[in-house]
Amino acid sequence: MDPVPGPGPGRGAGVSAAAREVRAYWASVEAGFAARRDLATFLVAHLSRKEPIPVIPMPEHPGTTPSKAATAAALGIRYAALSDTGRVRESNQDALYAGSRLLAVADGFGSGGGPASAAAVEAFRRLEPDAVAAPAGELLNALEDTLAEAGRAVRDVAESGAAPDAVHSAAPGAAHDEVGTTLTALLWTGSRLALVHIGDSRAYVLRGGGLFQITHDHTVVQTMVDEGRLTPEEAASHPQRALLARALTGHGYGTRPGYGTGHGTGTVPDPDPDPNPNPNPNPNPGPDAGTGAELRLHDALPGDRYLLCSDGLSAVVPVPEVRTVLASVPEPRDAVRALVDLANRAGGPDNVSCVVADVVTSG
């Protein structure tokens, strides 16, 4: 087969510009779809359990004029962050950051998981000074470029070898040939939050009394749920529910080789191979599914409370308990402490990291 010819002279810049214009258009469309999808998922879950449904205001579409309440005063965020080793691990491979423009959580795995998560977060910290109100496409382009930089940083960590004490945080008997990290980050622009997410750390928003998960777990088991091969109830107790399908790794970023890898457990095959696999394994991939990461925008409203956490919290503390803390503990610094305490009282089997940020009027 003949090689595919490359672009002619002068065409590279034009192609790049066109790609960015398409991404900018899709960003505005996807943000509206994402808000409605999250609300629909929430309503279905509550109807299935026959629980009362709180009244939740629909997020505004990013292409519409902001509401009077949103424009009456400038918005800011109050935030706090806390990370803890837990009750079982000997060291902490999580990394987190909370600042006036950036919130981030990363959960490292493998023999160099700690340096990998720190490198990923550090790449995004360098983006914080430039976080200003910007067109959707420019903002998401900046996030995508920084994600690629984070991927290179993680690859450098993997190629340089593990930190001497990092192996102690992996599970007993785990393979140490795979180094990587999850990453969930929100970039604050003054009225919007730009989300970048890969892996199984999570982001939630508490709005109008309801708690919404605004990220999708990139795990093998969640993919099987998406494909209809497992029910959510079966997934909750599946022995391989921690296996990651996407992460930042020594291979770059995107879908993991071997279909999935657990936190520090090495590459493993699909635990339930399908003889007739779905050619589109993620039915709701978003605009950047080819890279393996979610990139989208969320309009922020006064009174919103955001939570970013590693699976050291979400895997052991039921969502209703998380919601109770977020809804009843007014100060972010007290809320993160209460959430970490919940995880440790549940056995603390993993490192646990939480960032809580409140959207407030600042004038």
Sequence and secondary structure as in RCSB ss.txt:
>XXXX:A:sequence
MDPVPGPGPGRGAGVSAAAREVRAYWASVEAGFAARRDLATFLVAHLSRKEPIPVIPMPEHPGTTPSKAATAAAL
GIRYAALSDTGRVRESNQDALYAGSRLLAVADGFGSGGGPASAAAVEAFRRLEPDAVAAPAGELLNALEDTLAEA
GRAVRDVAESGAAPDAVHSAAPGAAHDEVGTTLTALLWTGSRLALVHIGDSRAYVLRGGGLFQITHDHTVVQTMV
DEGRLTPEEAASHPQRALLARALTGHGYGTRPGYGTGHGTGTVPDPDPDPNPNPNPNPNPGPDAGTGAELRLHDA
LPGDRYLLCSDGLSAVVPVPEVRTVLASVPEPRDAVRALVDLANRAGGPDNVSCVVADVVTSG
>XXXX:A:secstr
        TTHHHHHHHHHHHHHHHHHHHHHHHHHHHHHHHHHHHHHHHT           TTS   HHHHSS E
EEEEEEEEE  SS SS  EEEEE SSEEEEEEEESTTHHHHHHHHHHHHHTTGGG  S  HHHHHHHHHHHHHHH
HHHHHHHHHH   TTGGGGS TT   S  EE EEEEEE SSEEEEEEESS EEEEEETTEEEE S   BHHHHHH
HTTSS HHHHHT TTTT BSEEEETTEEEE TTSEE TTS EE  SS  SS  SS  SS  TTTTTT EEEEEE 
 TT EEEEE HHHHTTS HHHHHHHHHH  SHHHHHHHHHHHHHHTT  S EEEEEEEEEE  
